[in-house]
Amino acid sequence: MDSFQYRKGRLFAEEVPVEAVAQAVGTPVYIYSKATILDHFTKIQKAYAGLETLICYSIKACGNIHILRLLAQAGSGFDIVSGGELYRARQAGADPSKIVFAGVGKTDREILDALEAGIAYFNIESEAELQNLIDLCKKHGKKAKGALRVNPDIQYDSHKHITTGVKETKFGVDIERAKKVFAEYGRNGVVELSAIHVHLGSGGKTIDPYVNAVQKILPLIEQLRREGFRIDTLDLGGGYGADYESDTVPSAAAYAAGLVPLLKKAGLKLILEPGKSIIANAAILLTKVLYKKVGGQKTFVIVDAGMNDLIRPCLYEAFHFIWPTSVPERLVPPARVKEPAMPGMEKVDVVGPICESTDYFAKERLLPPVERGDCLAIFTAGAYGFTMAGNYNARPLCAEVLVDGSRFAVIRRRQTYEDLIAPEKIDLSWMPGQPSK
């Protein structure tokens, strides 16, 4: 379900016209749909109900604590990649026993905080990390569970910046090296290596690579079991695609149909770490047209959102469907597509105000004609949108709003100029020649 729909030419988030949010809160603003978030999560729950499955929402995709709280209340665990994300999860009321900790560069402080919290698993990326975890557990009298991240060396259709399941990557170890890791560290006494973790990358659009990955990993698990290691869980990570274009990725049920029979036969429990597939289509970034400009043969639509608000197009060359929030009914888009076949379109570049030539949201895009003051919705903006935002050009972070039926609430206020410099307001009067403020 996608709760962003046009009604008589006006875009609604559930029962709220999005322009009402713009009037109340200003632009740019991220607008999230509670119904869509919970619908996507529930569909994953139901798809894997026939298997003992722990769903750990990936906080890095979108980490607002109000959204995390919704998911925690729905039964979700969490995938974290930093101590800050552990803190966010706990502030949202997460159950630590449903938290898995990934990432190649965990600090000692982060590891100790996670041990103290009693998380479910550490996703272990290297021998050096595992040795450090063992040492810290012994020093502090702790025990932990580990899932060794193994790369099945499978290529699939994804951007080079978000592909992680091949041998030549900073993440995890290859299959042959995994056997050596278990031989050397598998009976260490404090870190129980009872799971294998596999993550191919982000943006998956077909089922086959995931099925192939499981088929490549199962013989490793069988061999380790024969050698006396108790492997009872497979963590298949995340990376499941989202419909940036309508109906372009498999459903949760389709993924499960290919994966569950394999895991059942092997007697394995399952951990999933979905992020994008839950949150991407649950949000839009709403932005206002500031100016139109003609340069040579190009027309530019300059908006008040910038790459600091949504970096995916310039970082990943990512496609986001963009459309005005108010259009004649004949121009209501039937689907999110790259080249809508409608009359009267205008080819434009949609760009932001940042002083970088890479600050764009779309190039050579067909849109209905727009003018200064019109609002544009940038769709499928929930994943790696606000969570990757920054203050470049001293631009305050935008607001986040959650819609629930006919109501909406600000779940993160818009940053102020004062907020920008607050961490720098330090008394340096003790330094010769420095002002006191």
C-alpha positions as CSV (number, residue, x, y, z in Angstrom):
1,M,0.0,0.0,0.0
2,D,1.2,3.5,-0.8
3,S,-0.8,6.2,1.0
4,F,0.3,9.1,-1.3
5,Q,-2.5,9.5,-3.8
6,Y,-4.0,12.2,-6.0
7,R,-7.7,13.1,-5.5
8,K,-9.2,15.5,-8.0
9,G,-5.7,16.6,-8.9
10,R,-4.5,17.2,-5.4
11,L,-1.9,15.0,-3.7
12,F,-2.9,13.6,-0.3
13,A,-0.9,11.8,2.4
14,E,-3.5,9.4,3.8
15,E,-6.4,11.9,4.5
16,V,-4.2,15.1,4.6
17,P,-3.6,17.3,1.5
18,V,0.1,17.7,1.5
19,E,-0.1,21.4,0.6
20,A,-1.8,21.9,4.1
21,V,1.4,20.5,5.6
22,A,3.5,23.0,3.5
23,Q,1.3,25.9,4.7
24,A,1.6,24.8,8.4
25,V,5.2,23.8,8.5
26,G,6.9,25.3,5.5
27,T,9.2,23.6,2.9
28,P,11.3,21.7,2.3
29,V,9.7,19.0,4.6
30,Y,9.7,15.2,4.8
31,I,6.1,13.8,5.1
32,Y,5.8,10.2,6.3
33,S,2.7,8.0,6.3
34,K,2.1,5.9,9.4
35,A,-0.3,3.6,7.5
36,T,2.3,2.9,4.8
37,I,5.1,2.2,7.3
38,L,3.0,-0.3,9.2
39,D,1.5,-1.9,6.1
40,H,5.0,-2.6,4.6
41,F,6.2,-4.0,7.9
42,T,3.2,-6.2,8.4
43,K,3.5,-7.7,4.9
44,I,7.0,-8.9,5.7
45,Q,5.8,-10.4,9.0
46,K,3.1,-12.3,7.3
47,A,5.3,-13.4,4.4
48,Y,7.8,-15.1,6.7
49,A,5.3,-16.3,9.3
50,G,6.0,-19.9,8.5
51,L,9.6,-19.6,9.7
52,E,11.0,-18.4,13.0
53,T,12.0,-15.0,11.8
54,L,13.4,-11.9,13.5
55,I,12.7,-8.7,11.4
56,C,15.3,-6.0,12.3
57,Y,14.4,-2.7,10.7
58,S,17.6,-1.0,9.5
59,I,17.9,2.3,11.4
60,K,20.3,3.7,8.9
61,A,17.5,4.0,6.3
62,C,15.5,6.4,8.4
63,G,16.1,6.8,12.2
64,N,13.5,9.2,13.5
65,I,12.7,7.9,17.0
66,H,9.0,8.4,16.5
67,I,9.1,6.1,13.5
68,L,11.3,3.6,15.4
69,R,8.8,3.6,18.2
70,L,6.0,2.7,15.8
71,L,8.0,-0.2,14.5
72,A,9.0,-1.4,17.9
73,Q,5.4,-1.4,19.0
74,A,4.6,-3.5,15.9
75,G,7.1,-6.1,17.0
76,S,10.2,-5.0,15.0
77,G,13.8,-5.5,16.1
78,F,16.5,-3.3,14.8
79,D,19.7,-3.4,12.7
80,I,22.2,-0.9,13.9
81,V,25.6,0.2,12.6
82,S,26.8,2.6,15.3
83,G,26.6,3.4,19.0
84,G,24.4,6.4,18.1
85,E,21.9,4.1,16.4
86,L,21.9,1.9,19.5
87,Y,21.1,5.0,21.5
88,R,18.3,5.9,19.1
89,A,16.8,2.4,19.3
90,R,16.8,2.4,23.1
91,Q,15.2,5.9,23.2
92,A,12.5,4.5,21.0
93,G,11.8,1.6,23.4
94,A,13.5,-1.2,21.4
95,D,14.0,-4.6,23.0
96,P,17.8,-5.0,23.1
97,S,17.4,-8.8,22.6
98,K,16.0,-7.9,19.1
99,I,19.0,-5.8,18.0
100,V,21.8,-6.8,15.7
101,F,24.9,-4.7,15.3
102,A,26.6,-4.5,11.9
103,G,29.4,-2.4,10.5
104,V,33.1,-2.9,9.8
105,G,34.5,-0.3,12.3
106,K,32.9,-0.8,15.7
107,T,34.8,1.0,18.4
108,D,35.5,-0.5,21.8
109,R,33.1,1.9,23.4
110,E,30.3,0.9,21.0
111,I,31.0,-2.8,21.5
112,L,30.9,-2.4,25.3
113,D,27.7,-0.4,25.2
114,A,26.1,-3.1,23.1
115,L,27.3,-5.9,25.4
116,E,25.9,-4.0,28.4
117,A,22.6,-3.6,26.6
118,G,22.4,-7.3,25.9
119,I,21.9,-7.2,22.1
120,A,21.1,-10.3,20.1
121,Y,24.0,-10.6,17.7
122,F,27.1,-8.8,16.5
123,N,27.5,-9.1,12.8
124,I,31.2,-9.8,12.5
125,E,33.0,-8.4,9.5
126,S,36.7,-9.6,10.0
127,E,39.0,-11.8,12.1
128,A,40.5,-8.7,13.7
129,E,37.0,-7.5,14.8
130,L,36.2,-11.0,16.2
131,Q,39.5,-11.1,18.1
132,N,38.7,-7.7,19.6
133,L,35.2,-8.8,20.6
134,I,36.6,-11.9,22.2
135,D,39.2,-9.9,24.1
136,L,36.6,-7.3,25.4
137,C,34.2,-10.1,26.5
138,K,36.9,-11.8,28.5
139,K,38.2,-8.6,30.0
140,H,34.7,-7.5,31.1
141,G,33.2,-10.8,31.9
142,K,30.6,-10.8,29.1
143,K,29.3,-13.3,26.6
144,A,27.9,-12.6,23.1
145,K,26.5,-14.2,20.0
146,G,28.1,-13.5,16.7
147,A,27.0,-13.9,13.0
148,L,30.0,-14.1,10.7
149,R,29.4,-12.0,7.6
150,V,30.2,-14.1,4.5
151,N,30.3,-12.8,1.0
152,P,28.9,-15.4,-1.5
153,D,30.6,-13.5,-4.4
154,I,27.4,-12.8,-6.2
155,Q,26.9,-9.9,-8.5
156,Y,23.5,-8.4,-9.0
157,D,22.0,-5.3,-10.6
158,S,22.8,-2.5,-8.3
159,H,24.8,0.7,-8.2
160,K,28.6,0.2,-7.6
161,H,28.4,2.2,-4.4
162,I,25.9,-0.1,-2.8
163,T,27.1,-3.5,-3.9
164,T,28.6,-5.4,-1.0
165,G,28.3,-9.2,-1.7
166,V,31.4,-9.7,-3.7
167,K,34.9,-10.8,-2.6
168,E,36.6,-7.4,-3.1
169,T,34.7,-5.4,-0.5
170,K,35.5,-4.1,2.9
171,F,32.5,-6.0,4.3
172,G,32.8,-9.6,5.6
173,V,34.9,-12.5,4.4
174,D,34.7,-15.0,1.5
175,I,33.5,-18.6,1.9
176,E,37.0,-20.2,2.1
177,R,38.2,-17.6,4.6
178,A,35.0,-18.2,6.7
179,K,36.0,-21.9,7.2
180,K,39.4,-20.7,8.6
181,V,37.7,-18.2,10.9
182,F,35.6,-20.9,12.5
183,A,38.6,-23.2,12.7
184,E,40.6,-20.6,14.6
185,Y,37.9,-18.8,16.6
186,G,34.8,-21.0,16.6
187,R,35.5,-22.5,20.1
188,N,36.7,-19.4,21.9
189,G,34.3,-19.8,24.9
190,V,32.8,-16.3,25.1
191,V,31.6,-15.3,21.6
192,E,29.2,-18.0,20.2
193,L,29.4,-18.1,16.4
194,S,26.0,-19.5,15.8
195,A,24.9,-17.6,12.7
196,I,26.0,-16.7,9.3
197,H,25.3,-13.2,7.9
198,V,24.9,-12.5,4.2
199,H,24.2,-9.1,2.7
200,L,24.4,-8.5,-1.1
201,G,24.0,-4.7,-1.1
202,S,21.1,-2.4,-1.6
203,G,18.5,-1.9,-4.3
204,G,17.7,-5.5,-5.2
205,K,15.1,-5.9,-7.9
206,T,14.9,-9.6,-8.4
207,I,14.6,-12.7,-6.2
208,D,17.3,-14.9,-7.9
209,P,20.4,-13.3,-6.4
210,Y,19.0,-13.9,-2.9
211,V,18.1,-17.5,-3.6
212,N,21.5,-18.1,-5.2
213,A,23.2,-16.6,-2.2
214,V,21.4,-19.0,0.2
215,Q,22.2,-21.9,-2.1
216,K,25.9,-21.0,-2.0
217,I,26.0,-20.5,1.8
218,L,24.1,-23.7,2.7
219,P,27.0,-26.1,1.9
220,L,29.2,-23.9,4.2
221,I,26.7,-24.3,7.0
222,E,26.4,-28.0,6.4
223,Q,30.2,-28.4,6.6
224,L,30.5,-26.3,9.7
225,R,27.7,-28.4,11.4
226,R,29.6,-31.6,10.5
227,E,32.6,-30.1,12.2
228,G,30.6,-29.6,15.4
229,F,29.6,-26.0,15.1
230,R,26.0,-25.2,16.0
231,I,24.8,-22.9,13.3
232,D,21.1,-22.3,13.8
233,T,20.5,-18.9,12.1
234,L,21.0,-17.3,8.8
235,D,20.9,-13.5,8.7
236,L,20.0,-12.4,5.1
237,G,20.5,-8.8,5.7
238,G,18.5,-6.2,3.8
239,G,18.8,-4.5,0.4
240,Y,15.4,-5.6,-0.8
241,G,14.3,-3.1,-3.4
242,A,11.6,-0.4,-3.2
243,D,9.3,0.8,-6.0
244,Y,11.0,4.0,-7.1
245,E,9.2,3.2,-10.3
246,S,5.8,1.5,-9.8
247,D,5.7,-2.3,-9.6
248,T,9.4,-2.8,-10.4
249,V,10.4,-5.0,-7.4
250,P,9.2,-8.3,-6.0
251,S,6.8,-8.3,-3.0
252,A,7.8,-9.6,0.4
253,A,5.6,-12.6,-0.3
254,A,7.5,-13.3,-3.5
255,Y,10.9,-13.1,-1.8
256,A,9.6,-15.4,0.9
257,A,8.3,-18.0,-1.6
258,G,11.8,-18.4,-2.9
259,L,13.7,-18.4,0.5
260,V,11.5,-20.0,3.1
261,P,11.5,-23.5,1.7
262,L,15.3,-23.5,1.5
263,L,15.7,-22.4,5.1
264,K,13.0,-24.7,6.4
265,K,14.7,-27.7,4.9
266,A,18.0,-26.6,6.4
267,G,16.5,-26.2,9.9
268,L,17.5,-22.5,10.1
269,K,16.0,-19.6,11.8
270,L,16.0,-16.3,9.9
271,I,17.0,-12.7,10.5
272,L,16.0,-10.0,8.0
273,E,17.3,-6.4,8.1
274,P,14.9,-4.5,5.8
275,G,15.1,-0.7,5.6
276,K,14.3,0.7,2.2
277,S,11.5,-1.8,1.5
278,I,9.7,-0.6,4.6
279,I,10.3,3.2,4.6
280,A,11.2,4.3,1.1
281,N,7.6,4.7,-0.3
282,A,6.3,5.8,3.1
283,A,7.6,9.3,2.6
284,I,7.8,12.2,0.1
285,L,10.1,15.3,0.2
286,L,7.9,18.3,-0.4
287,T,9.7,21.3,-1.9
288,K,8.6,24.6,-3.4
289,V,9.5,26.1,-6.8
290,L,11.6,29.3,-6.3
291,Y,12.4,30.2,-9.9
292,K,12.4,29.0,-13.5
293,K,15.4,29.7,-15.6
294,V,16.3,29.2,-19.2
295,G,19.9,28.6,-20.0
296,G,20.7,27.8,-23.7
297,Q,18.4,24.9,-24.6
298,K,17.7,24.0,-21.0
299,T,15.0,25.0,-18.6
300,F,15.8,24.8,-14.9
301,V,13.2,24.5,-12.2
302,I,15.0,25.8,-9.0
303,V,13.5,24.5,-5.8
304,D,14.1,25.2,-2.1
305,A,15.3,21.7,-1.3
306,G,18.9,20.8,-2.0
307,M,21.3,17.9,-2.1
308,N,21.9,18.6,1.6
309,D,18.2,17.5,2.1
310,L,18.2,14.5,-0.3
311,I,21.6,13.4,-1.7
312,R,20.6,10.2,-3.4
313,P,20.3,11.6,-7.0
314,C,23.7,13.2,-7.0
315,L,25.4,10.4,-4.9
316,Y,23.9,7.3,-6.5
317,E,22.4,8.8,-9.7
318,A,19.2,7.6,-8.2
319,F,15.8,8.1,-9.8
320,H,13.0,9.7,-7.8
321,F,9.6,10.3,-9.4
322,I,8.8,14.0,-9.1
323,W,5.4,15.6,-9.8
324,P,3.5,18.8,-8.9
325,T,1.2,18.5,-5.9
326,S,-1.7,20.1,-7.7
327,V,-2.4,19.4,-11.4
328,P,-5.5,19.2,-13.7
329,E,-7.1,15.8,-13.4
330,R,-5.9,14.9,-16.9
331,L,-2.3,15.2,-15.6
332,V,-2.7,13.0,-12.6
333,P,0.1,10.4,-13.0
334,P,-1.2,6.8,-13.3
335,A,2.1,5.5,-12.0
336,R,5.7,6.5,-11.0
337,V,7.5,6.2,-14.3
338,K,10.6,7.8,-15.8
339,E,8.9,9.1,-19.0
340,P,5.2,9.7,-18.5
341,A,3.3,9.7,-21.8
342,M,1.2,12.7,-21.3
343,P,0.5,15.8,-23.5
344,G,1.7,19.2,-22.6
345,M,4.8,18.2,-20.7
346,E,7.9,20.4,-20.4
347,K,11.4,19.0,-20.3
348,V,13.3,20.5,-17.3
349,D,16.2,19.9,-14.9
350,V,14.9,20.1,-11.3
351,V,17.8,21.6,-9.2
352,G,18.4,22.9,-5.8
353,P,20.0,26.1,-4.4
354,I,23.3,24.5,-3.3
355,C,26.5,26.0,-4.8
356,E,27.5,22.7,-6.5
357,S,26.7,21.7,-10.1
358,T,25.8,18.2,-8.7
359,D,22.9,19.7,-6.8
360,Y,20.0,18.2,-8.8
361,F,17.0,16.0,-8.3
362,A,16.2,15.2,-12.0
363,K,17.8,15.9,-15.4
364,E,15.9,16.1,-18.7
365,R,12.7,15.2,-16.8
366,L,9.2,15.6,-18.4
367,L,6.9,17.5,-16.0
368,P,3.7,19.5,-16.2
369,P,4.5,23.2,-16.4
370,V,5.2,24.7,-13.0
371,E,5.6,28.3,-11.8
372,R,7.1,30.1,-8.8
373,G,5.3,29.0,-5.6
374,D,4.1,25.7,-6.8
375,C,4.9,22.6,-4.7
376,L,6.6,19.5,-6.1
377,A,6.6,16.1,-4.4
378,I,9.8,14.0,-4.6
379,F,8.4,10.5,-4.1
380,T,10.0,7.4,-2.5
381,A,12.1,9.7,-0.3
382,G,11.8,7.9,3.0
383,A,15.0,5.8,2.8
384,Y,18.4,7.4,2.9
385,G,16.7,10.8,2.7
386,F,16.7,12.8,5.9
387,T,19.1,10.3,7.5
388,M,21.8,11.4,5.1
389,A,21.0,15.1,5.2
390,G,23.5,17.7,6.3
391,N,24.2,21.3,6.8
392,Y,26.3,22.1,3.7
393,N,26.1,25.8,2.7
394,A,25.0,26.4,6.3
395,R,21.5,25.2,5.5
396,P,19.3,24.2,8.5
397,L,18.0,20.6,8.4
398,C,14.4,20.5,7.3
399,A,11.4,19.4,9.3
400,E,9.9,15.9,9.4
401,V,6.1,15.3,9.7
402,L,4.2,12.1,10.4
403,V,0.7,11.7,9.0
404,D,-1.9,9.5,10.8
405,G,-5.2,9.4,9.0
406,S,-6.6,13.0,8.9
407,R,-4.0,14.3,11.4
408,F,-0.3,15.2,11.2
409,A,2.4,16.1,13.7
410,V,5.9,17.5,13.4
411,I,8.2,14.7,14.6
412,R,11.4,16.8,14.1
413,R,11.3,20.5,14.1
414,R,13.0,22.6,11.5
415,Q,16.5,23.5,12.5
416,T,17.2,27.2,13.2
417,Y,20.3,29.3,12.5
418,E,21.0,29.3,16.2
419,D,21.0,25.5,16.1
420,L,23.7,25.6,13.4
421,I,26.2,27.3,15.6
422,A,25.2,26.1,19.1
423,P,27.9,23.5,19.3
424,E,30.5,26.1,18.4
425,K,29.5,28.6,21.1
426,I,32.5,27.9,23.4
427,D,34.3,30.4,25.5
428,L,37.8,30.9,24.1
429,S,38.6,34.0,26.2
430,W,41.6,32.2,27.8
431,M,43.3,32.2,24.4
432,P,45.3,35.5,23.7
433,G,43.5,37.6,21.1
434,Q,40.3,35.5,21.1
435,P,36.9,37.1,21.8
436,S,34.9,35.7,24.8
437,K,31.9,34.7,22.6
